[in-house]
């Protein structure tokens, strides 16, 4: 049973994305397993091609975090964030080591991920129709939240996972002709979530899907495209009619067309005010930034007295709400160089790595969408979104088909744990 600990923990990690903090527990268990595996076969870290990509990508982000500590505005918080970040590498390493060597484990995780997504969508649609979800949770201040209650993360997570779900539907289409219709309720829930950041991320997901996942495959066909467009209009119309929050968000978005800075700021949920202050922090701390998660402590130093985020008992902002801005603000130009290096490690090599497997490509595309520099929602260095991204990266590496390189060392790392050492599950 212990040989399936890693795939079960991977599936549990995905399931607990709906809990905000519960996701930490399976990841910590995976990190302990990964630490033991690498302690047993340390050469694996620089000889196995999977772990070489993982290690290079991790160091590209983590070393700038480390370099930012001497000048961090809140050294304790930045230090704990940097040290805590290490567990993502070991958790991902556990999956990269285990899944390729355990028969059927990648399929198990894929099936679990699809089932989890279906459950989330079904639960949210039940809430939309009845007024509360299967667990009794009702709309949170007008937002459709489903099992993610009380957070508003439902649309964001579904939009981020859209490339993987699309890959699963593509894979199933060879056996079930009309399985693609399952995309309709999935897209409907993202629309009904009323999160503009989820809507824009879904657009990014569509671009990534057609650019990388559909490339070289048979076209969808005019009939299928026409059906999707018609149903898309119906979904949008239903969301507009049924959900007042959707109408409110659409009205706010329309303000972007007015052109004056005050309207643009309000239409962007006052993100422009945040970015203006972030620019001031970058000017003051250009090389290594204010430290990971230090934005919240430095915000008041540069914000004007009449700043929106300091009015009516507000206490500033916790992060810049734009991933590239966050990287530059909190880890400076060093962090920006590391961020570019991360994508250099991930984009080309991992795209080739996953070319032979649609599901692996789906996980890779999910990573691209989740950490796209244009995203304007959750914190890049935050634990929650990082958990999603590193899990997607690990599953892409573990599901790819690179050949037999490193298999001997992988076998040694997958040997039973030493007596007296348990593998968490």
C-alpha positions in Angstrom: 0.0 0.0 0.0 2.9 2.4 0.7 4.0 2.2 -2.9 0.8 4.2 -3.7 1.4 6.8 -1.0 2.7 9.4 -3.4 -0.2 9.2 -6.0 -2.8 9.2 -3.2 -1.2 12.2 -1.6 -1.0 13.9 -5.0 -4.7 13.4 -5.5 -5.4 14.6 -2.0 -3.4 17.7 -2.6 -5.6 18.5 -5.6 -8.8 17.7 -3.7 -7.8 20.0 -0.8 -7.3 23.0 -3.1 -10.8 23.8 -2.0 -9.8 24.3 1.6 -7.2 27.0 1.3 -5.0 25.8 4.2 -5.7 22.0 4.2 -3.6 21.6 1.1 -0.5 22.0 3.3 -0.9 18.7 5.0 -0.5 16.3 2.0 2.3 18.5 0.7 4.2 18.3 3.9 3.8 14.5 3.9 5.1 14.4 0.3 8.0 16.7 1.3 9.1 14.2 4.0 8.9 11.3 1.6 10.9 13.3 -1.0 13.5 14.2 1.6 14.0 10.5 2.5 14.1 9.4 -1.1 16.8 12.0 -2.0 18.7 11.2 1.2 18.9 7.6 0.0 20.0 8.5 -3.5 21.4 12.0 -3.5 23.0 11.7 -6.9 19.5 11.5 -8.3 19.1 15.2 -7.9 21.7 16.0 -10.6 21.7 12.9 -12.7 18.0 12.1 -13.3 16.8 14.4 -16.2 13.4 14.9 -14.5 14.9 16.1 -11.2 17.5 18.2 -13.1 14.7 20.3 -14.6 12.9 20.4 -11.3 16.0 21.5 -9.4 17.0 24.1 -11.9 13.5 25.6 -12.0 13.3 25.6 -8.2 16.7 27.3 -7.7 15.8 29.9 -10.3 13.0 31.1 -8.0 14.4 30.2 -4.6 17.9 31.7 -4.8 16.6 35.3 -5.4 14.3 34.8 -2.4 17.3 34.0 -0.4 19.3 36.9 -1.8 16.5 39.3 -0.8 16.7 38.5 2.9 19.5 40.9 3.9 17.4 43.9 2.7 14.0 42.6 3.5 11.7 45.1 5.2 10.3 42.4 7.5 13.1 39.9 7.7 11.2 37.4 9.9 8.3 37.0 7.6 10.5 36.8 4.5 12.8 34.3 6.2 10.0 32.0 7.2 8.5 32.3 3.7 11.9 31.4 2.1 12.5 28.5 4.4 8.9 27.2 4.0 9.3 27.4 0.3 11.8 24.5 0.4 9.1 22.0 1.0 7.7 22.5 -2.5 10.9 21.1 -4.0 10.9 18.0 -1.9 7.2 17.4 -2.4 7.6 17.7 -6.1 10.6 15.5 -6.0 8.6 12.8 -4.3 6.1 12.7 -7.1 8.8 12.9 -9.8 10.6 9.9 -8.3 7.5 7.8 -7.5 5.0 8.2 -10.3 7.1 7.0 -13.2 8.0 3.8 -11.4 4.6 2.8 -10.0 2.4 1.3 -12.7 -0.8 3.1 -13.2 -0.1 5.9 -10.8 -0.2 8.7 -13.3 -3.6 7.3 -14.6 -4.8 7.2 -11.0 -3.9 10.8 -10.4 -5.5 11.8 -13.7 -8.7 10.0 -12.9 -8.8 11.5 -9.5 -8.2 15.0 -10.8 -11.0 14.7 -13.4 -13.4 13.3 -10.7 -12.5 16.2 -8.4 -13.1 18.8 -11.1 -16.5 17.1 -11.9 -17.5 17.2 -8.3 -16.6 20.9 -7.9 -18.6 21.8 -11.0 -21.6 19.7 -10.0 -21.6 21.1 -6.5 -21.4 24.7 -7.8 -24.2 24.1 -10.3 -26.3 22.7 -7.5 -25.7 25.9 -5.5 -26.6 28.0 -8.5 -29.9 26.2 -9.0 -30.9 25.6 -5.4 -29.3 28.5 -3.5 -26.9 26.4 -1.5 -24.4 23.7 -2.3 -24.3 20.0 -1.3 -22.8 20.9 2.1 -25.3 23.7 2.8 -23.0 26.6 1.9 -24.8 29.5 0.4 -23.7 32.3 -1.9 -20.9 34.3 -0.2 -21.9 38.0 -0.6 -23.4 37.2 -4.0 -20.5 35.1 -5.2 -20.9 31.5 -6.4 -18.4 29.7 -4.2 -19.4 26.1 -4.0 -17.3 23.8 -1.9 -14.6 26.5 -1.8 -16.7 28.5 0.7 -16.0 31.0 2.2 -13.3 31.9 -0.3 -13.8 33.1 -3.9 -11.3 30.6 -5.4 -13.7 28.4 -7.3 -13.4 30.2 -10.6 -9.7 30.8 -10.3 -8.8 27.1 -9.7 -11.1 25.9 -12.4 -9.7 28.4 -14.9 -6.2 27.4 -14.0 -7.0 23.7 -14.4 -8.8 24.2 -17.7 -5.8 23.1 -19.9 -5.6 19.8 -18.0 -9.3 19.2 -18.2 -9.2 20.0 -21.9 -6.4 17.4 -22.4 -8.5 14.8 -20.5 -11.5 15.5 -22.7 -9.3 15.3 -25.9 -8.0 12.0 -24.7 -11.5 10.7 -23.9 -12.9 11.9 -27.3 -11.3 8.9 -29.1 -13.7 6.6 -27.1 -16.7 8.9 -26.5 -17.6 11.2 -29.4 -19.6 13.8 -27.5 -17.5 13.9 -24.3 -16.5 17.4 -25.2 -20.0 18.6 -24.2 -18.7 18.2 -20.6 -16.8 21.4 -21.2 -20.1 23.4 -21.2 -21.0 23.1 -17.4 -17.3 23.6 -16.6 -17.1 26.9 -18.5 -20.5 27.9 -17.1 -19.3 27.6 -13.5 -16.2 29.8 -14.3 -18.6 32.4 -15.8 -20.9 32.2 -12.9 -18.1 32.6 -10.4 -18.1 36.3 -11.3 -14.3 36.6 -10.9 -12.9 38.8 -13.7 -9.4 37.4 -12.9 -10.8 33.9 -13.6 -12.4 35.1 -16.8 -9.1 36.5 -18.1 -7.2 33.4 -17.0 -9.7 31.3 -19.0 -8.8 33.4 -22.0 -5.1 32.7 -21.4 -6.0 29.0 -21.0 -7.8 29.0 -24.4 -4.7 30.6 -26.1 -2.4 28.0 -24.5 -4.7 25.2 -25.4 -5.0 26.1 -29.1 -1.3 27.1 -29.4 0.2 24.1 -27.7 -2.3 21.3 -27.1 -4.4 21.4 -30.3 -1.4 22.1 -32.5 -1.0 19.3 -35.0 -4.3 17.7 -34.1 -7.4 17.5 -36.3 -9.5 20.7 -36.2 -12.5 20.9 -34.0 -14.9 21.3 -36.9 -17.3 24.1 -37.8 -20.3 22.4 -36.2 -18.6 21.9 -32.9 -17.3 25.5 -32.8 -20.8 26.8 -33.7 -22.4 24.8 -30.9 -19.8 26.0 -28.4 -20.3 29.6 -29.5 -24.1 29.4 -29.2 -23.9 27.7 -25.8 -21.3 30.3 -24.7 -23.7 33.1 -25.5 -26.5 31.3 -23.6 -24.2 30.7 -20.6 -23.2 34.4 -20.6 -26.8 35.5 -20.9 -27.9 33.1 -18.1 -25.1 34.4 -15.8 -26.1 38.0 -16.5 -29.7 37.3 -15.8 -29.4 35.1 -12.7 -26.3 36.4 -10.9 -26.3 40.1 -9.9 -22.6 39.9 -9.2 -21.9 39.0 -12.8 -23.7 42.2 -13.9 -21.8 44.2 -11.4 -18.4 42.8 -12.6 -19.3 43.4 -16.2 -20.3 47.0 -15.4 -17.0 47.6 -13.7 -15.2 46.2 -16.7 -17.0 48.5 -19.0 -15.6 51.4 -17.0 -12.2 50.6 -18.6 -13.5 52.1 -21.8 -13.9 55.6 -20.3 -10.2 56.2 -20.5 -9.5 58.6 -17.5 -7.2 57.4 -14.8 -9.7 57.5 -12.0 -12.2 55.4 -13.9 -9.4 52.9 -14.9 -8.3 52.6 -11.3 -11.9 51.9 -10.1 -12.6 49.5 -12.9 -9.4 47.6 -12.1 -10.5 47.2 -8.5 -7.9 49.9 -7.6 -5.1 47.8 -8.8 -3.5 50.8 -10.5 -3.1 52.4 -7.1 -1.4 49.2 -5.9 1.0 49.1 -8.9 1.8 52.8 -8.5 3.0 52.1 -5.0 4.8 49.0 -6.1 6.7 51.1 -8.6 7.8 53.3 -5.8 9.0 50.3 -3.8 11.0 49.0 -6.8 12.7 52.4 -7.2 13.6 52.3 -3.5 14.7 48.6 -3.5 15.7 47.9 -7.1 18.2 45.1 -6.7 16.7 42.5 -4.3 13.3 44.0 -3.5 11.5 44.3 -0.2 11.7 40.5 0.5 9.2 37.7 -0.2 5.8 38.6 1.2 7.2 41.9 2.4 4.9 44.1 0.3 2.2 44.3 3.0 4.7 45.8 5.4 6.2 48.3 3.0 2.9 49.5 1.5 2.2 52.2 4.0 5.7 53.6 3.6 5.0 54.7 0.0 1.2 55.1 -0.2 -0.4 58.5 -0.2 -2.6 59.5 2.8 -5.7 59.4 0.6 -4.8 56.0 -0.9 -7.9 53.8 -1.4 -6.4 50.9 0.4 -5.8 53.0 3.5 -9.3 54.4 3.8 -12.3 53.0 5.8 -10.2 50.8 8.2 -8.3 49.2 5.3 -4.6 48.4 6.1 -3.0 48.4 2.7 -2.5 45.4 0.4 -0.8 42.1 1.0 0.6 41.7 -2.5 0.6 43.6 -5.8 -2.1 41.6 -7.6 0.1 41.1 -10.7 2.6 38.3 -10.8 5.4 40.0 -12.6 5.1 43.2 -10.5 5.2 41.0 -7.4 8.4 39.3 -8.5 10.2 42.6 -9.2 8.8 44.3 -6.1 9.6 41.6 -3.6 12.9 40.1 -5.1 14.0 42.9 -7.3 16.0 42.7 -10.6 17.6 39.5 -9.2 14.2 38.0 -8.9 13.2 39.1 -12.4 16.3 37.4 -13.8 15.4 34.2 -11.8 11.9 34.4 -13.1 13.1 34.5 -16.7 15.5 31.6 -15.9 12.6 29.6 -14.4 10.6 29.9 -17.7 13.8 29.1 -19.7 14.0 25.8 -17.6 10.3 25.0 -18.0 9.0 26.2 -21.4 11.3 24.5 -23.9 12.6 21.4 -22.1 9.3 20.6 -20.5 7.3 21.1 -23.7 9.5 18.6 -25.4 9.3 16.3 -22.4 5.5 16.2 -22.5 5.2 16.1 -26.3 4.4 12.3 -26.3 1.6 12.4 -23.7 -1.5 14.5 -23.9 -2.1 14.4 -20.1 1.5 15.5 -19.3 1.1 18.3 -21.8 -2.2 19.3 -20.0 -0.3 19.5 -16.7 2.4 21.5 -18.4 -0.1 23.9 -19.9 -1.8 24.3 -16.5 1.5 25.4 -15.0 1.9 27.9 -17.8 -1.6 29.4 -17.2 -1.3 29.3 -13.4 2.0 31.2 -13.3 1.6 33.4 -16.4 3.2 36.8 -15.7 -0.1 38.6 -16.8 -2.2 37.0 -14.0 -3.7 39.6 -11.6 -5.0 37.6 -8.7 -3.3 35.6 -5.9 0.2 36.1 -4.6 3.0 34.5 -6.6 5.1 33.7 -3.5 2.0 32.8 -1.5 1.7 29.2 -0.2 -1.7 28.4 -1.8 -1.0 29.3 -5.4 2.5 28.0 -5.2 1.1 24.7 -4.1 -1.1 24.5 -7.2 1.8 25.5 -9.5 4.5 23.1 -8.1 2.0 20.2 -8.1 1.2 20.8 -11.7 4.9 21.0 -12.6 5.7 17.8 -10.7 2.8 16.0 -12.4 3.9 17.2 -15.8 7.5 15.9 -15.2 6.2 12.6 -13.7 3.7 12.0 -16.5 6.1 12.7 -19.4 7.9 10.0 -21.4 11.6 10.9 -21.7 13.0 7.5 -22.0 14.9 5.3 -19.6 17.5 7.8 -18.4 18.0 7.7 -14.7 15.8 4.7 -14.2 18.4 2.7 -12.2 18.7 5.5 -9.7 15.0 5.9 -9.6 14.6 2.3 -8.7 17.1 2.7 -5.8 15.2 5.7 -4.6 11.9 3.9 -4.8 13.2 1.0 -2.6 11.3 0.4 0.6 12.0 3.0 3.3 14.4 2.1 6.0 12.9 0.1 8.9 11.4 2.4 11.5 10.7 5.1 8.9 7.1 5.5 7.8 5.8 7.0 4.7 3.0 9.4 5.5 -0.3 8.7 3.8 
